[in-house]
Amino acid sequence: MDNLHYLTGFNNEHETEALPNALPKGQFNPQRVNYNLYCEQLSSTAFTMSRAKNRRSWLYRIRPSIAMGDFAPYENRTIETAPTKIPCPPNVMRWDPLPVPEHQVDFVDSLVTISTCGDANHQTGMGIHYYAANKSMENRIFYSSDGELLFIPQLGEMLVKTEFGNLTLVPGEIMVIPRGVKFSITPKEGAIRGYVCENYGHAFELPERGPVGANGYSNQRDFLYPTAAFEDKETPHMVINKFCGHLYSAPLNHSPFDVVAWVGNSAPYKYDLANFNVINTVSYDHPDPSIFTVLTSPSDTEGTANVDFVIFPPRWMVAENTFRPPYYHRNIMSEFMGLIEGTYDAKEKGFAPGGMSLHNCMTPHGPEAEVFEKASNANLAPQKYENTLAFMLESRYPIAPTEFALNTPQRQKNYIECWNGLSKQFNGKP
């Protein structure tokens, strides 16, 4: 991991320093800080949020963040923000993977918005973006003022520089960068591709376990945070900010990755999805997909999330006398799915790694006709689902595709036809 070091534990109060005694002792904001550093607080929640849910970090840096030029509009026609500007059709939709670029493009300029929901200015809902890049951001820096960013890589390894330190990220892992935190991405070898959920609402947290008890699902110890690492570069940089749905750029005459030490619990983190402790039935029937929730962003209505991040990882299926793929359903939550590797059990054809699908609230969906026939007549021996990893971003709000998503050649216009073979099987007999 390139000699990178990480701190462990979701939402823990971490402290880390790249130089000895860079962190103040006994207080956060002394009159003078060792090494003549500036102290700066980053707050991801309101000051008066309850202690258990308050997220903030103190950064001790070479220059404060305000040491910069004015923002000016940055041209980008592929990034959009909720609320959507076009009608949201209720149709089921699916897309092939977007191609890896043939020309040189970095992460920021490769971003394209696939769908949105809620309202970013009201801090509800999310934006779902797609990236496919093959070039380092070099001295270009990005951050979002509209929401925290959940990265779900599908192809390639990347090095991520952040104000808090460095992280590496590969497919099978996820990374969350809090609202307002600056970062830069460098592909390690070849192209990178994947999905980004921009969460406008409540910061992601671990779901409650309820009757499951004290263990299972995502365990706090497996979340990794960067240790402090700084650079003191007095060279031109450009910072790009997503604010109220628009991009703006501002000049810097130095690197913003100059945090020598930090303490707090609002910082970038990553998680290996292979550590998810899958809970499943050992008797009968197909459990609801909520048991596969890795992270949740709650809404103001109990039980209906602003965003749930759900995965469908390798797992055993042992349910007796049960139709094992996801059952046909309609529900109040809207579902956006992506595939990281392998095959998804309810869609064995047409849903490729790097692809996407959208099933909005109350729009019926479920296994395609061929999968229904196969599962209805299968020998129900214990079965291991291997070499597969799919995910779902689920929201209480309708998820509206962008104009790009509606018109891109990668949209499968005939997706609805995979259900054409669902013929009448009723025969009037029990």
N, C-alpha and C positions, 0 to 999 in steps of 0.2 A: 504493500500500500504506500510505496514511496516514502517510508519512514514517517507517515502521518500518524498522529495520535488522536484519540477520541476520548471524550468523557461519556459516561453511560448514565442512563436513567431518564425517562420521559418527565419533562417539566421539573427536574431537580434544580435546586439552587447550586449552580456550578461556580467555581472560581478558578481562573487560569491566568498565568502570566508568562510572557516570552522572555522577560528579563527579571532577575531576582529583585524582590521588594518593589515591583512596579505597582502592585495593588496596595492601596491605603489600608492601614490597620485600624479597626475600631470605628471607622466612619466611611461614608461613601464620597463625600464632597469636601475634602480638606482645603484650606486656603492655598496650599501649594502641594503639588503631587511630585513624587520622586521622578527624576529624569526630566523635570519641567514639562510633564504631560498635561494635556487638557482632560477634564472629566466631562462626560456627556451621558445623559440618561436616554435610553430608548424605551418607550412605554408602548406595549402592544394592547394594553387594556386601560380603562379609566383608572386614575389614581385611587379612586375609592372602591374599586372592585374588591370583593371579599378576599381575604388573605389567601385562601386555598386556590382561588382562580386568578389572582393578580399575576400579570406577566410583565416583567421589566428587567432590563439589564443596564448596568453601569459600564461604560467603555472609557478606557484611559488611552488617549490617542495623541499622536504627534501634532495634529491640527484638528480643530473642530470641524464638523461637517459643513458649517456655513461658510467656510473658506473656499468660495467658489464664485463663478460668474452667474449672471442672470439666465433663466431658462428662456428658450425660444422654441417655437413649434418644430417638431421633428416629423418629417414626412413618412407616413406609413399607411397604406391603404388596406392592409390585410388584418389588422387587429381591431376588434370591435368589443363593445361593453354593453351590458344590459342597462336599460330595457331595449329589446330589439326594435328595429325600425320597420320590419315587414311582418305580415301576418304569419302566425305559427300554425302550419297544417298539422292535423292529428295523425297523419300517415306514418306507418312504420317505415324506417329508413335504414340503409346500410351502405357503407363505403368500403372500397378497396383501400389498401395502404397508399398513402401519398408517396410519390417517388422520392428517392434520395437525389439531391441536386447534382447536376453535372457541372455546374459552374461553382465558383467559390462563394460561399455565403455563411455568415456567422449565425449564432443562435437568435439574436434579436431580429435580424432582417429575415430570418426564415419563419418567424412566428406567424401563424394564420389561425384565426378564430373559427371554430367549427360550430359552436352553439353557445347560447347564454340563457340565463334565467334570473328572475328577480330584478333588483335595481341596485347597481353599484353605489349610487349616491345615498341610497337609504340603507346600505350595508346589509343587503339580503341577496341570497342566491349565489351564482357563480358564473364564471366564463370558462369554457373548455377550449384550449388552444392545442395546436399541433406544431411540432418543430421537426425539421430535417436539415441538419447543418453539417458542414465539413471544414470549417475554418475557425480559428481562434478569434475571440473577441478582442484580443490584444489589449490596447489601452482604452477600450470602450467598456463602460460599466452600466448595469441595468438595475432598476428596482421598481416595484409597483407600490404606489400609494393607495391603490384601489382594493387590494386584498393580498392575503398570504398565498404563496405559490406551492402547490403540491406537484412535484415532478414524478412522472411514471415512465422511465425509459424503456424503450423496446429494442433498440439497436445501438451498440457501441458503448465504449467507456469514455467518461469525461472527468476532467479535473475542474472543480468548482472552487474558485477563490471567493471568500466572503470577508466581510469586515471582522468576523469572529474567528477566522482561521480557514483552513482548507479542508475540502472533502473530496473523495473520489466516489463516483456513482456508476453502476453497471445495471443492465437489465436484471430484474429480480429484486432490486432494491428500490426504495422510494426516498425522496428527500423533500423536506418542507423548509421554505425560506419565509420568515415572518414578513408581514407588511412593512415596507420601508427599508429593508435591509439590502444593501448593495452587494452585487456579485458579478462575477465574470466567468465565462465557460470556455474551456479549451478541449476539443475532441482529442483523445489520446492517440488513437490510431484509426484512420479512416473516418467515415461518416457516423453521426449520431442521429437518432430519430426517436420520437416518443410523444407523450401527452403531458399537458400542464393544466391542472385545475386551479383557477384563480378564485379562491374562496373569499367572497365579499363580506361574509357574515362572521359569526362567532368563530374564534380560532379553533382549529381541530384539537380534539381531546380524545382520550381513550374511552370507549363505550363502557358503560356499567356492565358487570357480569351477572347481577341478579342472583337467581337460584343456582347458577353454575358454581358460585362460590368464589374463593380467593384466587384461583389460578385458571389459566386458559385464555384463549384469544391472544391479544398482543400483551406481552409482559413488559413492564416498565424498564427493566434492566437491559433490554435489547435495543433500546434507542440510543444512538450515538451522536454526540455533539463534538464540534471541533475544539481543539486547544488553540490558544492564542498563537498567532504567527503574523508578523508584520513586515512590511517593506517600506523603506524610506527613500522614495524616488521623487525627484523634482523634475518630472517630465510631463509634457502635455497629456491629459486624459480627457475623455468626454463621458459625462454621466447622462444616461437616458432614463427619464422618469415617466411612468404611466400614471396619469392623474386625471380623474373624472373622465376616463375613456379615451383620452388623447395622449400622444407621446410628446415629450418635450426634452430638449437636450441643453446641457450647460457645460461650459468649459471648466476644467480644473488644471492647475499648474503642478499637480502632484498626484501620487497614487492615493486613493481613499482607503486602501487596505493598510492603514497605519495604526491599527489598534494594538498596543503593546500588551494590554491586560484587560480582562473583563470579568465581571461577576454578575450573576443573575440567572433567570430562567426563561428569557425570551431570546432565542438564538436559533440558527439553522440546526436541523438534525436529520439523520437518515435512519433507515430501518430495513433490514433484510427480511423480505416476505417469507423466506424459508423458515424463519423463526416463529411464524404464526402457528399457534396451537389450535388445530382445527377441532371443532366440536361437531359431532354428527350423530344421527340416530343409530342405535344398535338393536332396534326392534322393527318398526314399520313406519311408513309414510315419509314424505320428503319434507324436511324442516324448512322453514322460511329462510330466505337468504340473509336475513339480518344476523344470523349466527356467524356469518363470515365477515362481520364489520371490523375493519382494522382501526379506522379513525372516524370520528363523527364531529360534525359542526352542528350543535343543537339550534333549534329555532325557539321562538317564544311560545310555541304550542307543543306540549308534552307528547312525545312519541312520533312527531313528524319532523324529521331533520331538515335543516337548511341544506346540508350535504352529508351524505354517508359515503365513505370509501370502503368498498366491499371487494373481496377477492374470491376467486374460485381456484384454489391451488391443488396440487396433488393430494389425494386422500383416498381412504377406503370407503367403498359403498357396500353395505351389508344388509340393507333394508329388505325384509321379507314381504312377499305378496304386495309389492309396491312398484308403481311406475316410477322409475328412478330419475329420469331427466326432470328438469323443472316442469311443473304442471302448467296447463293453460291457465292464464290469469289476466285479470284487469285489476288495477289498484290505484290508489290516490297518489302514489309516488311516481315520478318520471324517472326513466332509466336510460343512462348513456353507458354503453359497454365498449371496451377495447380488449384486444387480445395481445398478450406479450409473447407467448410461445405456444406451440402445439395446436390442439384442436379443442374447441368448446363443445361439451357433450350434447347440448341442445341444438347446435348448428354445425353439423359435421362437414358441410360443404359451403363454400362461398364466404366464410368468415375467416380471413387469413390474419396471421400475426402482423400487427401494424394497422389493421382495419378497425372499423367502428360501426356501431349500430345505435339507433335511437328509438325507444318505445315510450311514448309520452303517456301521461296519466289517463287512465280509463280507455286507452287504446289496447285492444286485445292482442295477445301474442303468446308464444310458447313454441314447443318443438315443431320442426318442419315435418311434413308428412312421412318422409322416409325414416326419420328418427322415431316417430310415433310407432310405426309398424315394427321396427327393430326392437324397441324397448318393450312393446306390448307382448312380444313373443320370446323374449330373452330368457335364458336359463339364469335364475337369480342366485347364482353362487357368489360368494364374496369376490369383489372385484376392486383392483387398485387402479385409480385414475392417475396415470403418470404422464410426464412430459407435457404438462398443460399448465397454463397460468393465464387466467382471464381476470378482468376487473370490472367493477360497475361503480359509476358515480350516480347516486340516487338523490333526488331532491323533491321536496313538497311542492315546488314551483314547476309549471310547464317549462320544458327546455326547448328553446326556439332555435332552429338551425339558421345560420347566417346565409346571406345571398351566395357567398362562395360555396358553402356546403350544399346548397340546393342545386347549384349549376356546375360544380366541378365534374370532369369526366370520370372521376373515381366513384361518384355516386352510382349505386346499382339501381337503375330505374325499374328493374324487374324483380326487386326483392320480394314483393308480395306473392310472387308466383311459387315460392318454395312451399306455400301452404295449399297449392292447387289440388294436391292429391288427397286432401282430407275429405274423403267421400263418406256418404251415409253408411253406417255399419249396423244400424238398428234393425233387429229382426223380429221384435215383438216377443222374444222368449227370454227368460231369466238366465 
